């Protein structure tokens, strides 16, 4: 028996976005999910076509990957760590790519789904809530401020999953203010290993 919040369904009407989650959409295992840096998980709707083609025997309704927000126009290679967005009256900052746990395999009844998801490069991204507010399906997601460091979610995801990494990109990622300290420390350790 496993407790999980990965099973999602679209909701109608406006919902409250608080510092730690979206009302009615709380995380189950706070040891590895949620928190300030992972309050909201966004997943690009554009990725669904690839999944439907890759796994034609599976159903992929919106929210299938456990995302709180299914977005349009915000792709991993064009969204940067530290970018700030507004939707409805809430404001967010991009903090990190999503690294799934075993519950993704449970969701799809496919134990290999976690590895498949990581290899795909279609991770989506977590958001911290900068300003609490209300959102609804169909609200525009507007870029409020672009981060100056210009390290994309896709680049951070690739750095995390690659056996060999670009030293310059590792250095840039290791100092990203919006990237959680645990990620920066991981990248610093990899840099030290390259220098040894």
N, CA and C atoms as an extended XYZ file, in Angstrom:
588
Properties=species:S:1:pos:R:3:atomname:S:1:resname:S:1:resid:I:1 pbc="F F F"
N         0.849       -1.178        0.000 N   UNK     1
C         0.000        0.000        0.000 CA  UNK     1
C         0.896        1.243        0.000 C   UNK     1
N         0.657        2.139       -0.960 N   UNK     2
C         1.460        3.354       -1.091 CA  UNK     2
C         0.529        4.558       -1.140 C   UNK     2
N         0.873        5.584       -0.389 N   UNK     3
C         0.096        6.822       -0.444 CA  UNK     3
C         0.738        7.733       -1.484 C   UNK     3
N        -0.064        8.249       -2.400 N   UNK     4
C         0.459        9.104       -3.458 CA  UNK     4
C        -0.570       10.151       -3.864 C   UNK     4
N        -0.069       11.252       -4.384 N   UNK     5
C        -0.939       12.310       -4.923 CA  UNK     5
C        -0.725       12.479       -6.419 C   UNK     5
N        -0.157       11.467       -7.063 N   UNK     6
C         0.201       11.593       -8.478 CA  UNK     6
C        -1.009       11.527       -9.412 C   UNK     6
N        -2.108       10.980       -8.944 N   UNK     7
C        -3.303       10.890       -9.787 CA  UNK     7
C        -4.034       12.229       -9.766 C   UNK     7
N        -4.066       12.906      -10.896 N   UNK     8
C        -4.645       14.251      -10.993 CA  UNK     8
C        -5.771       14.269      -12.022 C   UNK     8
N        -6.629       15.261      -11.869 N   UNK     9
C        -7.705       15.494      -12.838 CA  UNK     9
C        -7.925       17.001      -12.932 C   UNK     9
N        -8.274       17.503      -14.116 N   UNK    10
C        -8.528       18.940      -14.261 CA  UNK    10
C        -9.662       19.397      -13.338 C   UNK    10
N        -9.572       20.645      -12.882 N   UNK    11
C       -10.618       21.219      -12.040 CA  UNK    11
C       -11.170       22.473      -12.709 C   UNK    11
N       -12.412       22.775      -12.414 N   UNK    12
C       -13.069       23.975      -12.952 CA  UNK    12
C       -13.030       25.084      -11.903 C   UNK    12
N       -13.058       26.301      -12.370 N   UNK    13
C       -13.119       27.443      -11.457 CA  UNK    13
C       -11.758       27.882      -10.966 C   UNK    13
N       -11.763       28.909      -10.166 N   UNK    14
C       -10.532       29.473       -9.629 CA  UNK    14
C       -10.108       28.690       -8.394 C   UNK    14
N        -8.807       28.487       -8.258 N   UNK    15
C        -8.265       27.808       -7.083 CA  UNK    15
C        -7.160       28.661       -6.478 C   UNK    15
N        -6.983       28.510       -5.185 N   UNK    16
C        -6.002       29.291       -4.435 CA  UNK    16
C        -4.619       28.668       -4.564 C   UNK    16
N        -3.626       29.501       -4.845 N   UNK    17
C        -2.229       29.089       -4.851 CA  UNK    17
C        -1.601       29.639       -3.586 C   UNK    17
N        -1.123       28.743       -2.726 N   UNK    18
C        -0.470       29.146       -1.479 CA  UNK    18
C         1.033       28.874       -1.600 C   UNK    18
N         1.773       29.245       -0.597 N   UNK    19
C         3.235       29.131       -0.633 CA  UNK    19
C         3.720       27.700       -0.839 C   UNK    19
N         2.938       26.711       -0.376 N   UNK    20
C         3.405       25.332       -0.448 CA  UNK    20
C         2.658       24.449       -1.433 C   UNK    20
N         1.537       24.929       -1.989 N   UNK    21
C         0.800       24.091       -2.932 CA  UNK    21
C        -0.435       24.828       -3.448 C   UNK    21
N        -1.152       24.134       -4.302 N   UNK    22
C        -2.426       24.632       -4.818 CA  UNK    22
C        -3.533       23.997       -3.986 C   UNK    22
N        -4.499       24.779       -3.559 N   UNK    23
C        -5.572       24.281       -2.691 CA  UNK    23
C        -6.216       23.039       -3.293 C   UNK    23
N        -6.369       22.018       -2.458 N   UNK    24
C        -6.977       20.770       -2.891 CA  UNK    24
C        -6.030       19.853       -3.634 C   UNK    24
N        -4.763       20.222       -3.733 N   UNK    25
C        -3.784       19.445       -4.506 CA  UNK    25
C        -2.480       19.327       -3.722 C   UNK    25
N        -2.595       18.886       -2.483 N   UNK    26
C        -1.430       18.789       -1.613 CA  UNK    26
C        -0.565       17.577       -1.958 C   UNK    26
N         0.702       17.623       -1.564 N   UNK    27
C         1.628       16.528       -1.786 CA  UNK    27
C         1.462       15.500       -0.657 C   UNK    27
N         1.681       14.222       -0.962 N   UNK    28
C         1.500       13.162        0.034 CA  UNK    28
C         2.735       12.914        0.881 C   UNK    28
N         3.902       12.828        0.260 N   UNK    29
C         5.134       12.464        0.960 CA  UNK    29
C         6.052       13.678        0.997 C   UNK    29
N         5.954       14.450        2.068 N   UNK    30
C         6.703       15.707        2.149 CA  UNK    30
C         8.204       15.510        2.355 C   UNK    30
N         8.631       14.269        2.579 N   UNK    31
C        10.069       14.020        2.695 CA  UNK    31
C        10.762       14.211        1.351 C   UNK    31
N        10.058       13.933        0.248 N   UNK    32
C        10.678       14.041       -1.073 CA  UNK    32
C         9.885       14.917       -2.048 C   UNK    32
N         8.690       15.323       -1.680 N   UNK    33
C         7.852       16.130       -2.562 CA  UNK    33
C         7.457       17.419       -1.854 C   UNK    33
N         7.139       18.402       -2.635 N   UNK    34
C         6.639       19.649       -2.068 CA  UNK    34
C         7.730       20.489       -1.439 C   UNK    34
N         7.314       21.404       -0.602 N   UNK    35
C         8.234       22.355        0.002 CA  UNK    35
C         8.248       23.636       -0.815 C   UNK    35
N         8.935       24.621       -0.312 N   UNK    36
C         8.987       25.942       -0.941 CA  UNK    36
C         9.462       25.866       -2.386 C   UNK    36
N        10.515       25.086       -2.647 N   UNK    37
C        11.102       25.023       -3.997 CA  UNK    37
C        10.328       24.145       -4.965 C   UNK    37
N         9.419       23.319       -4.460 N   UNK    38
C         8.639       22.413       -5.304 CA  UNK    38
C         7.152       22.525       -4.968 C   UNK    38
N         6.676       23.742       -4.834 N   UNK    39
C         5.277       23.962       -4.453 CA  UNK    39
C         4.322       23.583       -5.575 C   UNK    39
N         4.719       23.860       -6.816 N   UNK    40
C         3.850       23.631       -7.970 CA  UNK    40
C         4.679       22.969       -9.072 C   UNK    40
N         4.118       21.910       -9.658 N   UNK    41
C         4.786       21.224      -10.763 CA  UNK    41
C         4.053       21.546      -12.063 C   UNK    41
N         4.797       22.063      -13.041 N   UNK    42
C         4.238       22.420      -14.352 CA  UNK    42
C         4.791       21.452      -15.401 C   UNK    42
N         3.893       20.986      -16.277 N   UNK    43
C         4.311       20.069      -17.337 CA  UNK    43
C         3.751       20.561      -18.670 C   UNK    43
N         4.624       20.714      -19.680 N   UNK    44
C         4.172       21.213      -20.981 CA  UNK    44
C         3.205       20.259      -21.684 C   UNK    44
N         2.086       20.791      -22.115 N   UNK    45
C         1.102       19.979      -22.852 CA  UNK    45
C         1.703       19.441      -24.143 C   UNK    45
N         2.675       20.148      -24.700 N   UNK    46
C         3.307       19.724      -25.951 CA  UNK    46
C         3.996       18.360      -25.827 C   UNK    46
N         4.407       17.980      -24.623 N   UNK    47
C         5.075       16.685      -24.428 CA  UNK    47
C         4.113       15.503      -24.567 C   UNK    47
N         2.830       15.756      -24.381 N   UNK    48
C         1.861       14.662      -24.421 CA  UNK    48
C         1.842       13.962      -25.778 C   UNK    48
N         1.997       14.701      -26.868 N   UNK    49
C         1.988       14.077      -28.201 CA  UNK    49
C         3.115       13.055      -28.328 C   UNK    49
N         4.283       13.387      -27.817 N   UNK    50
C         5.413       12.446      -27.879 CA  UNK    50
C         5.126       11.192      -27.074 C   UNK    50
N         4.552       11.364      -25.886 N   UNK    51
C         4.234       10.200      -25.057 CA  UNK    51
C         3.167        9.324      -25.710 C   UNK    51
N         2.164        9.953      -26.297 N   UNK    52
C         1.097        9.178      -26.945 CA  UNK    52
C         1.644        8.381      -28.132 C   UNK    52
N         2.617        8.952      -28.828 N   UNK    53
C         3.231        8.256      -29.966 CA  UNK    53
C         4.149        7.130      -29.473 C   UNK    53
N         4.911        7.422      -28.427 N   UNK    54
C         5.866        6.463      -27.887 CA  UNK    54
C         5.181        5.276      -27.196 C   UNK    54
N         4.061        5.544      -26.534 N   UNK    55
C         3.334        4.504      -25.794 CA  UNK    55
C         1.869        4.515      -26.212 C   UNK    55
N         1.580        4.061      -27.434 N   UNK    56
C         0.219        4.165      -27.966 CA  UNK    56
C        -0.829        3.351      -27.210 C   UNK    56
N        -0.407        2.373      -26.430 N   UNK    57
C        -1.351        1.558      -25.672 CA  UNK    57
C        -1.782        2.208      -24.355 C   UNK    57
N        -1.166        3.337      -24.009 N   UNK    58
C        -1.458        4.022      -22.743 CA  UNK    58
C        -2.390        5.198      -22.974 C   UNK    58
N        -3.134        5.530      -21.941 N   UNK    59
C        -3.945        6.743      -21.978 CA  UNK    59
C        -3.185        7.852      -21.272 C   UNK    59
N        -3.233        9.043      -21.829 N   UNK    60
C        -2.537       10.192      -21.265 CA  UNK    60
C        -3.493       11.375      -21.118 C   UNK    60
N        -4.395       11.316      -20.142 N   UNK    61
C        -5.256       12.477      -19.913 CA  UNK    61
C        -4.431       13.602      -19.286 C   UNK    61
N        -4.908       14.846      -19.401 N   UNK    62
C        -4.197       15.965      -18.771 CA  UNK    62
C        -4.003       15.661      -17.286 C   UNK    62
N        -2.812       15.941      -16.794 N   UNK    63
C        -2.474       15.664      -15.398 CA  UNK    63
C        -1.868       14.292      -15.193 C   UNK    63
N        -1.662       13.543      -16.273 N   UNK    64
C        -1.181       12.162      -16.167 CA  UNK    64
C         0.182       12.052      -15.494 C   UNK    64
N         0.991       13.083      -15.569 N   UNK    65
C         2.334       13.021      -14.986 CA  UNK    65
C         2.376       13.589      -13.569 C   UNK    65
N         1.201       13.851      -13.025 N   UNK    66
C         1.123       14.351      -11.658 CA  UNK    66
C         1.315       15.846      -11.548 C   UNK    66
N         1.282       16.520      -12.693 N   UNK    67
C         1.503       17.971      -12.667 CA  UNK    67
C         0.309       18.705      -12.067 C   UNK    67
N         0.613       19.823      -11.437 N   UNK    68
C        -0.425       20.716      -10.924 CA  UNK    68
C        -0.942       21.611      -12.037 C   UNK    68
N        -0.039       21.974      -12.960 N   UNK    69
C        -0.393       22.828      -14.088 CA  UNK    69
C         0.069       22.170      -15.379 C   UNK    69
N        -0.844       21.969      -16.313 N   UNK    70
C        -0.484       21.534      -17.658 CA  UNK    70
C        -0.441       22.806      -18.492 C   UNK    70
N         0.750       23.154      -18.991 N   UNK    71
C         0.971       24.444      -19.636 CA  UNK    71
C         1.004       24.324      -21.153 C   UNK    71
N         0.959       25.452      -21.816 N   UNK    72
C         1.142       25.527      -23.263 CA  UNK    72
C         2.148       26.633      -23.548 C   UNK    72
N         3.133       26.322      -24.383 N   UNK    73
C         4.117       27.320      -24.790 CA  UNK    73
C         5.320       27.458      -23.875 C   UNK    73
N         5.409       26.658      -22.837 N   UNK    74
C         6.541       26.735      -21.908 CA  UNK    74
C         7.331       25.428      -21.965 C   UNK    74
N         8.239       25.343      -22.931 N   UNK    75
C         9.016       24.125      -23.130 CA  UNK    75
C        10.314       24.150      -22.332 C   UNK    75
N        10.762       22.972      -21.925 N   UNK    76
C        11.928       22.829      -21.057 CA  UNK    76
C        13.173       23.536      -21.591 C   UNK    76
N        13.339       23.573      -22.912 N   UNK    77
C        14.544       24.203      -23.470 CA  UNK    77
C        14.391       25.712      -23.654 C   UNK    77
N        13.211       26.246      -23.353 N   UNK    78
C        12.986       27.694      -23.475 CA  UNK    78
C        12.525       28.333      -22.171 C   UNK    78
N        12.497       27.532      -21.115 N   UNK    79
C        12.188       28.034      -19.778 CA  UNK    79
C        13.481       27.940      -18.980 C   UNK    79
N        13.832       29.017      -18.298 N   UNK    80
C        15.117       29.102      -17.616 CA  UNK    80
C        14.937       29.138      -16.101 C   UNK    80
N        15.868       28.474      -15.408 N   UNK    81
C        15.862       28.500      -13.950 CA  UNK    81
C        15.945       29.972      -13.525 C   UNK    81
N        15.041       30.378      -12.664 N   UNK    82
C        15.013       31.766      -12.194 CA  UNK    82
C        14.033       32.654      -12.929 C   UNK    82
N        13.494       32.185      -14.066 N   UNK    83
C        12.469       32.973      -14.766 CA  UNK    83
C        11.258       33.132      -13.852 C   UNK    83
N        10.653       34.307      -13.916 N   UNK    84
C         9.460       34.582      -13.104 CA  UNK    84
C         8.241       34.703      -14.007 C   UNK    84
N         7.157       34.048      -13.602 N   UNK    85
C         5.916       34.035      -14.370 CA  UNK    85
C         4.741       34.442      -13.486 C   UNK    85
N         3.705       34.981      -14.153 N   UNK    86
C         2.454       35.294      -13.476 CA  UNK    86
C         1.328       34.549      -14.188 C   UNK    86
N         0.437       33.972      -13.404 N   UNK    87
C        -0.793       33.354      -13.919 CA  UNK    87
C        -1.891       33.747      -12.949 C   UNK    87
N        -2.976       34.252      -13.463 N   UNK    88
C        -4.009       34.771      -12.578 CA  UNK    88
C        -3.396       35.851      -11.707 C   UNK    88
N        -3.630       35.778      -10.409 N   UNK    89
C        -3.038       36.765       -9.496 CA  UNK    89
C        -1.835       36.207       -8.749 C   UNK    89
N        -1.372       35.009       -9.126 N   UNK    90
C        -0.213       34.382       -8.474 CA  UNK    90
C         1.047       34.615       -9.303 C   UNK    90
N         2.175       34.632       -8.608 N   UNK    91
C         3.465       34.788       -9.277 CA  UNK    91
C         4.397       33.674       -8.830 C   UNK    91
N         5.192       33.176       -9.796 N   UNK    92
C         6.025       31.996       -9.575 CA  UNK    92
C         7.452       32.246      -10.065 C   UNK    92
N         8.390       31.425       -9.572 N   UNK    93
C         9.748       31.398      -10.103 CA  UNK    93
C        10.105       29.942      -10.397 C   UNK    93
N        10.760       29.721      -11.534 N   UNK    94
C        11.192       28.378      -11.933 CA  UNK    94
C        12.397       27.989      -11.093 C   UNK    94
N        12.325       26.811      -10.439 N   UNK    95
C        13.400       26.418       -9.534 CA  UNK    95
C        14.228       25.218       -9.993 C   UNK    95
N        13.601       24.233      -10.657 N   UNK    96
C        14.339       23.010      -10.996 CA  UNK    96
C        13.508       22.115      -11.905 C   UNK    96
N        14.193       21.194      -12.618 N   UNK    97
C        13.446       20.190      -13.366 CA  UNK    97
C        12.860       19.168      -12.401 C   UNK    97
N        11.927       18.386      -12.891 N   UNK    98
C        11.342       17.329      -12.067 CA  UNK    98
C        12.147       16.046      -12.254 C   UNK    98
N        12.566       15.467      -11.154 N   UNK    99
C        13.176       14.144      -11.155 CA  UNK    99
C        12.139       13.242      -10.487 C   UNK    99
N        11.535       12.321      -11.235 N   UNK   100
C        10.422       11.543      -10.678 CA  UNK   100
C        10.878       10.465       -9.705 C   UNK   100
N         9.962       10.081       -8.831 N   UNK   101
C        10.202        8.952       -7.949 CA  UNK   101
C         9.472        7.731       -8.504 C   UNK   101
N         9.576        6.639       -7.801 N   UNK   102
C         9.008        5.367       -8.244 CA  UNK   102
C         7.493        5.432       -8.453 C   UNK   102
N         6.833        6.432       -7.871 N   UNK   103
C         5.378        6.515       -7.993 CA  UNK   103
C         4.925        6.802       -9.429 C   UNK   103
N         5.816        7.338      -10.248 N   UNK   104
C         5.478        7.506      -11.665 CA  UNK   104
C         5.276        6.135      -12.312 C   UNK   104
N         6.102        5.177      -11.926 N   UNK   105
C         5.933        3.806      -12.403 CA  UNK   105
C         4.627        3.193      -11.933 C   UNK   105
N         4.246        3.503      -10.708 N   UNK   106
C         2.960        3.021      -10.179 CA  UNK   106
C         1.812        3.643      -10.969 C   UNK   106
N         1.910        4.943      -11.237 N   UNK   107
C         0.855        5.665      -11.944 CA  UNK   107
C         0.545        5.014      -13.299 C   UNK   107
N         1.597        4.610      -14.004 N   UNK   108
C         1.424        4.036      -15.335 CA  UNK   108
C         1.465        2.505      -15.345 C   UNK   108
N         1.632        1.912      -14.157 N   UNK   109
C         1.743        0.469      -14.055 CA  UNK   109
C         2.885       -0.052      -14.934 C   UNK   109
N         3.976        0.709      -14.954 N   UNK   110
C         5.168        0.376      -15.738 CA  UNK   110
C         6.384        0.740      -14.887 C   UNK   110
N         7.047       -0.232      -14.275 N   UNK   111
C         8.204        0.073      -13.428 CA  UNK   111
C         9.314        0.832      -14.161 C   UNK   111
N         9.441        0.614      -15.479 N   UNK   112
C        10.513        1.275      -16.245 CA  UNK   112
C        10.187        2.732      -16.586 C   UNK   112
N         9.011        3.210      -16.197 N   UNK   113
C         8.580        4.544      -16.604 CA  UNK   113
C         9.485        5.649      -16.059 C   UNK   113
N        10.045        5.465      -14.869 N   UNK   114
C        10.928        6.490      -14.300 CA  UNK   114
C        12.162        6.665      -15.193 C   UNK   114
N        12.795        5.558      -15.574 N   UNK   115
C        13.976        5.643      -16.444 CA  UNK   115
C        13.600        6.208      -17.810 C   UNK   115
N        12.485        5.783      -18.342 N   UNK   116
C        12.025        6.269      -19.644 CA  UNK   116
C        11.792        7.785      -19.581 C   UNK   116
N        11.163        8.233      -18.507 N   UNK   117
C        10.879        9.653      -18.309 CA  UNK   117
C        12.186       10.456      -18.243 C   UNK   117
N        13.142        9.990      -17.467 N   UNK   118
C        14.430       10.686      -17.345 CA  UNK   118
C        15.161       10.749      -18.687 C   UNK   118
N        15.193        9.641      -19.414 N   UNK   119
C        15.872        9.611      -20.722 CA  UNK   119
C        15.196       10.514      -21.739 C   UNK   119
N        13.899       10.733      -21.591 N   UNK   120
C        13.145       11.511      -22.583 CA  UNK   120
C        13.570       12.977      -22.631 C   UNK   120
N        14.068       13.513      -21.523 N   UNK   121
C        14.384       14.943      -21.466 CA  UNK   121
C        13.143       15.816      -21.342 C   UNK   121
N        11.994       15.198      -21.199 N   UNK   122
C        10.729       15.937      -21.079 CA  UNK   122
C        10.300       15.954      -19.615 C   UNK   122
N        11.020       16.721      -18.814 N   UNK   123
C        10.841       16.663      -17.361 CA  UNK   123
C         9.769       17.590      -16.814 C   UNK   123
N         9.517       18.699      -17.501 N   UNK   124
C         8.706       19.726      -16.868 CA  UNK   124
C         9.534       20.391      -15.777 C   UNK   124
N         8.893       21.212      -14.960 N   UNK   125
C         9.678       21.981      -13.989 CA  UNK   125
C         8.838       22.356      -12.778 C   UNK   125
N         9.559       22.572      -11.689 N   UNK   126
C         8.927       23.009      -10.445 CA  UNK   126
C         8.968       24.522      -10.341 C   UNK   126
N         7.979       25.020       -9.628 N   UNK   127
C         7.851       26.453       -9.383 CA  UNK   127
C         7.747       26.705       -7.886 C   UNK   127
N         8.417       27.748       -7.433 N   UNK   128
C         8.178       28.280       -6.095 CA  UNK   128
C         7.158       29.397       -6.248 C   UNK   128
N         6.364       29.609       -5.239 N   UNK   129
C         5.335       30.645       -5.270 CA  UNK   129
C         5.913       31.925       -4.669 C   UNK   129
N         6.032       32.956       -5.493 N   UNK   130
C         6.536       34.247       -5.018 CA  UNK   130
C         5.421       35.114       -4.453 C   UNK   130
N         4.244       34.993       -5.058 N   UNK   131
C         3.079       35.733       -4.570 CA  UNK   131
C         1.868       34.824       -4.639 C   UNK   131
N         1.253       34.603       -3.500 N   UNK   132
C         0.052       33.777       -3.459 CA  UNK   132
C        -1.066       34.478       -4.215 C   UNK   132
N        -1.999       33.680       -4.737 N   UNK   133
C        -3.108       34.249       -5.488 CA  UNK   133
C        -4.055       33.163       -5.941 C   UNK   133
N        -4.859       33.467       -6.940 N   UNK   134
C        -5.821       32.523       -7.499 CA  UNK   134
C        -5.516       32.310       -8.974 C   UNK   134
N        -5.728       31.071       -9.446 N   UNK   135
C        -5.556       30.744      -10.860 CA  UNK   135
C        -6.736       29.900      -11.323 C   UNK   135
N        -6.910       29.840      -12.633 N   UNK   136
C        -7.947       28.984      -13.221 CA  UNK   136
C        -7.453       28.473      -14.560 C   UNK   136
N        -8.001       27.348      -14.985 N   UNK   137
C        -7.689       26.810      -16.305 CA  UNK   137
C        -7.971       27.888      -17.344 C   UNK   137
N        -7.043       28.047      -18.274 N   UNK   138
C        -7.204       29.043      -19.324 CA  UNK   138
C        -6.526       30.367      -19.030 C   UNK   138
N        -6.083       30.592      -17.787 N   UNK   139
C        -5.357       31.829      -17.489 CA  UNK   139
C        -4.070       31.878      -18.307 C   UNK   139
N        -3.749       33.045      -18.827 N   UNK   140
C        -2.481       33.225      -19.529 CA  UNK   140
C        -1.337       33.116      -18.517 C   UNK   140
N        -0.236       32.541      -18.959 N   UNK   141
C         0.979       32.495      -18.136 CA  UNK   141
C         1.954       33.471      -18.773 C   UNK   141
N         2.236       34.526      -18.055 N   UNK   142
C         3.009       35.639      -18.593 CA  UNK   142
C         4.398       35.697      -17.955 C   UNK   142
N         5.426       35.835      -18.792 N   UNK   143
C         6.785       36.016      -18.285 CA  UNK   143
C         6.879       37.408      -17.676 C   UNK   143
N         7.220       37.472      -16.404 N   UNK   144
C         7.349       38.738      -15.686 CA  UNK   144
C         8.785       39.235      -15.746 C   UNK   144
N         9.745       38.306      -15.567 N   UNK   145
C        11.166       38.669      -15.593 CA  UNK   145
C        11.980       37.450      -16.004 C   UNK   145
N        12.841       37.634      -16.985 N   UNK   146
C        13.732       36.559      -17.436 CA  UNK   146
C        14.989       36.564      -16.579 C   UNK   146
N        15.430       35.390      -16.172 N   UNK   147
C        16.648       35.290      -15.365 CA  UNK   147
C        17.866       35.585      -16.231 C   UNK   147
N        18.800       36.340      -15.694 N   UNK   148
C        20.002       36.752      -16.436 CA  UNK   148
C        20.962       35.598      -16.719 C   UNK   148
N        20.931       34.547      -15.923 N   UNK   149
C        21.892       33.456      -16.077 CA  UNK   149
C        21.629       32.591      -17.307 C   UNK   149
N        20.377       32.519      -17.758 N   UNK   150
C        19.975       31.811      -18.980 CA  UNK   150
C        20.456       30.360      -19.015 C   UNK   150
N        20.173       29.628      -17.950 N   UNK   151
C        20.406       28.190      -17.925 CA  UNK   151
C        19.029       27.545      -17.929 C   UNK   151
N        18.734       26.790      -18.983 N   UNK   152
C        17.381       26.262      -19.161 CA  UNK   152
C        17.116       25.046      -18.278 C   UNK   152
N        15.849       24.760      -18.107 N   UNK   153
C        15.424       23.553      -17.394 CA  UNK   153
C        16.009       22.329      -18.097 C   UNK   153
N        15.970       22.310      -19.419 N   UNK   154
C        16.506       21.175      -20.181 CA  UNK   154
C        18.005       21.000      -19.928 C   UNK   154
N        18.735       22.101      -19.855 N   UNK   155
C        20.183       22.007      -19.598 CA  UNK   155
C        20.464       21.453      -18.208 C   UNK   155
N        19.732       21.905      -17.213 N   UNK   156
C        19.927       21.404      -15.852 CA  UNK   156
C        19.556       19.924      -15.790 C   UNK   156
N        18.476       19.557      -16.434 N   UNK   157
C        18.071       18.152      -16.479 CA  UNK   157
C        19.155       17.298      -17.138 C   UNK   157
N        19.696       17.766      -18.257 N   UNK   158
C        20.755       17.029      -18.960 CA  UNK   158
C        22.012       16.919      -18.100 C   UNK   158
N        22.356       17.985      -17.395 N   UNK   159
C        23.523       17.939      -16.504 CA  UNK   159
C        23.336       16.890      -15.415 C   UNK   159
N        22.127       16.802      -14.912 N   UNK   160
C        21.838       15.869      -13.827 CA  UNK   160
C        21.903       14.423      -14.294 C   UNK   160
N        21.441       14.153      -15.501 N   UNK   161
C        21.335       12.768      -15.971 CA  UNK   161
C        22.534       12.302      -16.797 C   UNK   161
N        23.384       13.209      -17.248 N   UNK   162
C        24.503       12.835      -18.124 CA  UNK   162
C        25.659       12.224      -17.338 C   UNK   162
N        26.328       11.261      -17.967 N   UNK   163
C        27.530       10.680      -17.358 CA  UNK   163
C        28.679       11.673      -17.410 C   UNK   163
N        28.817       12.376      -18.521 N   UNK   164
C        29.848       13.398      -18.674 CA  UNK   164
C        29.144       14.728      -18.882 C   UNK   164
N        29.719       15.784      -18.335 N   UNK   165
C        29.048       17.084      -18.403 CA  UNK   165
C        30.020       18.174      -18.833 C   UNK   165
N        29.472       19.205      -19.413 N   UNK   166
C        30.199       20.388      -19.824 CA  UNK   166
C        30.599       21.184      -18.580 C   UNK   166
N        31.907       21.380      -18.378 N   UNK   167
C        32.410       22.067      -17.188 CA  UNK   167
C        31.898       23.485      -17.047 C   UNK   167
N        31.820       24.214      -18.157 N   UNK   168
C        31.337       25.596      -18.096 CA  UNK   168
C        29.878       25.638      -17.662 C   UNK   168
N        29.065       24.755      -18.219 N   UNK   169
C        27.655       24.715      -17.845 CA  UNK   169
C        27.490       24.275      -16.388 C   UNK   169
N        28.320       23.326      -15.945 N   UNK   170
C        28.287       22.922      -14.538 CA  UNK   170
C        28.591       24.113      -13.626 C   UNK   170
N        29.591       24.909      -13.981 N   UNK   171
C        29.942       26.093      -13.184 CA  UNK   171
C        28.784       27.075      -13.133 C   UNK   171
N        28.162       27.319      -14.287 N   UNK   172
C        27.038       28.255      -14.340 CA  UNK   172
C        25.866       27.754      -13.502 C   UNK   172
N        25.571       26.452      -13.610 N   UNK   173
C        24.453       25.886      -12.855 CA  UNK   173
C        24.726       25.883      -11.355 C   UNK   173
N        25.976       25.712      -10.976 N   UNK   174
C        26.313       25.602       -9.551 CA  UNK   174
C        26.152       26.911       -8.788 C   UNK   174
N        25.922       28.007       -9.497 N   UNK   175
C        25.756       29.303       -8.820 CA  UNK   175
C        24.387       29.940       -9.097 C   UNK   175
N        23.468       29.181       -9.686 N   UNK   176
C        22.142       29.735       -9.980 CA  UNK   176
C        21.396       30.022       -8.682 C   UNK   176
N        21.073       31.274       -8.398 N   UNK   177
C        20.403       31.596       -7.129 CA  UNK   177
C        19.049       30.915       -6.958 C   UNK   177
N        18.292       30.722       -8.029 N   UNK   178
C        16.953       30.130       -7.910 CA  UNK   178
C        16.987       28.608       -7.809 C   UNK   178
N        18.111       27.988       -8.187 N   UNK   179
C        18.240       26.534       -8.097 CA  UNK   179
C        18.454       26.158       -6.630 C   UNK   179
N        17.704       25.202       -6.097 N   UNK   180
C        17.869       24.834       -4.691 CA  UNK   180
C        19.312       24.439       -4.362 C   UNK   180
N        19.701       24.686       -3.129 N   UNK   181
C        21.071       24.432       -2.680 CA  UNK   181
C        21.499       22.984       -2.920 C   UNK   181
N        20.608       22.023       -2.756 N   UNK   182
C        20.987       20.619       -2.953 CA  UNK   182
C        21.440       20.368       -4.392 C   UNK   182
N        20.801       20.998       -5.349 N   UNK   183
C        21.212       20.880       -6.751 CA  UNK   183
C        22.570       21.560       -6.975 C   UNK   183
N        22.723       22.764       -6.436 N   UNK   184
C        23.989       23.484       -6.625 CA  UNK   184
C        25.146       22.703       -6.023 C   UNK   184
N        24.910       22.121       -4.846 N   UNK   185
C        25.951       21.317       -4.190 CA  UNK   185
C        26.312       20.101       -5.037 C   UNK   185
N        25.316       19.450       -5.613 N   UNK   186
C        25.562       18.300       -6.489 CA  UNK   186
C        26.445       18.713       -7.669 C   UNK   186
N        26.141       19.849       -8.274 N   UNK   187
C        26.930       20.315       -9.415 CA  UNK   187
C        28.329       20.737       -8.985 C   UNK   187
N        28.472       21.327       -7.813 N   UNK   188
C        29.816       21.686       -7.313 CA  UNK   188
C        30.658       20.434       -7.096 C   UNK   188
N        30.044       19.386       -6.551 N   UNK   189
C        30.759       18.128       -6.339 CA  UNK   189
C        31.198       17.524       -7.672 C   UNK   189
N        30.342       17.594       -8.677 N   UNK   190
C        30.723       17.080       -9.994 CA  UNK   190
C        31.889       17.890      -10.564 C   UNK   190
N        31.861       19.209      -10.357 N   UNK   191
C        32.966       20.055      -10.821 CA  UNK   191
C        34.272       19.678      -10.151 C   UNK   191
N        34.209       19.464       -8.833 N   UNK   192
C        35.408       19.071       -8.089 CA  UNK   192
C        35.951       17.751       -8.618 C   UNK   192
N        35.069       16.833       -8.968 N   UNK   193
C        35.485       15.552       -9.543 CA  UNK   193
C        36.165       15.711      -10.889 C   UNK   193
N        35.721       16.703      -11.663 N   UNK   194
C        36.348       16.962      -12.975 CA  UNK   194
C        37.728       17.552      -12.797 C   UNK   194
N        37.894       18.371      -11.748 N   UNK   195
C        39.172       19.051      -11.509 CA  UNK   195
C        40.212       18.129      -10.871 C   UNK   195
N        39.733       17.036      -10.246 N   UNK   196
C        40.662       16.131       -9.541 CA  UNK   196
C        41.502       15.319      -10.493 C   UNK   196
